[in-house]
Amino acid sequence: MKSPSRPELILASTSAYRRALLERLGVAFRCESPAFDEEAFPREGLAPRALAEALARGKAEAVAAGRPDAVVVGCDQLVALEGRVLGKPGDADRAVDQLAAMSGRTHELITAMVVLARGRRFEHTDVSRLTMRRLDRAVLERYVARDRPVDCAGSYKLERGGIALFERIESQDHTAITGLPLLALVGILAELGVDAP
């Protein structure tokens, strides 16, 4: 039985990247897939940041329903290139196309997080700016074959070989780039009685 001072912590995600990040804090938690259809969510008229925030909110709310005593963390991440959202490519050809569109240009990586707990709501959004080196298609194809970033927004994995694609990264929290802004989350969890470490 959970103590009132140590509420159950639920990550509203089955992402291996987010799970690994949260494990770094050394707190007990479990993952749950949110019953939330991202593809069916109405996107028309939403700016990229507003869309990421709405999707994070929807995921958190889907898992928090019926769990008033839990702390639920929902996240969403997307890449925006000049106001256009680039999602997960799904296959190697689309990944190369996305990277080619970003070659030599700066894009935003938007990571939105919503934490719901005992009637309280915390929202945090981290916007990182990444400038890619000017690279030809052969280099991009070689990279995609190496890292297989088909499940990543923007088609790159900075924690792996994708770091070599970039000339500049501006971010307040590098963990947000991987999918979960730990700097903000630690402060929120402390306020809710979940200490890390």
FENWOWO-V80999 format. One record per backbone hydrogen bond with DSSP energy under -1.0 kcal/mol. CO is the residue of the C=O (numbers start at 1). NH is the residue of the N-H. Records with the same first field share a line. If there is no record, write none. Layout:
CO = NH ; NH
//
This chain:
3 = 6
8 = 71
9 = 30
10 = 73
11 = 13 ; 32
15 = 19
16 = 20
17 = 21
18 = 22
19 = 23
22 = 25
23 = 26
30 = 11
34 = 36
36 = 38
43 = 46
47 = 51
48 = 52
49 = 53
50 = 54
51 = 55
52 = 56
53 = 57
54 = 58
55 = 59
56 = 60
57 = 61
58 = 62
59 = 63
60 = 64
61 = 65
64 = 67
67 = 70
71 = 10
72 = 116
73 = 12
74 = 114
76 = 112
78 = 110
79 = 86
80 = 108
81 = 84
84 = 81
86 = 79
87 = 154
91 = 95
92 = 96
93 = 97
94 = 98
95 = 99
96 = 100
97 = 101
98 = 102
99 = 103
102 = 105
105 = 132
107 = 130
108 = 80
109 = 128
110 = 78
111 = 126
112 = 76
113 = 124
114 = 74
115 = 122
116 = 72
117 = 120
120 = 117
122 = 115
124 = 113
126 = 111
128 = 109
129 = 170
130 = 107
131 = 167 ; 168
133 = 104
136 = 140
137 = 141
138 = 142
139 = 143
140 = 144
141 = 145
142 = 146
143 = 147
144 = 148
149 = 152
150 = 90
152 = 155
157 = 160 ; 162
160 = 163
161 = 164
162 = 165
163 = 166
165 = 133
168 = 131
170 = 129
173 = 176
175 = 180
180 = 182
181 = 185
182 = 186
183 = 187
184 = 188
185 = 189
186 = 190
187 = 191
188 = 192
189 = 194
190 = 193
//
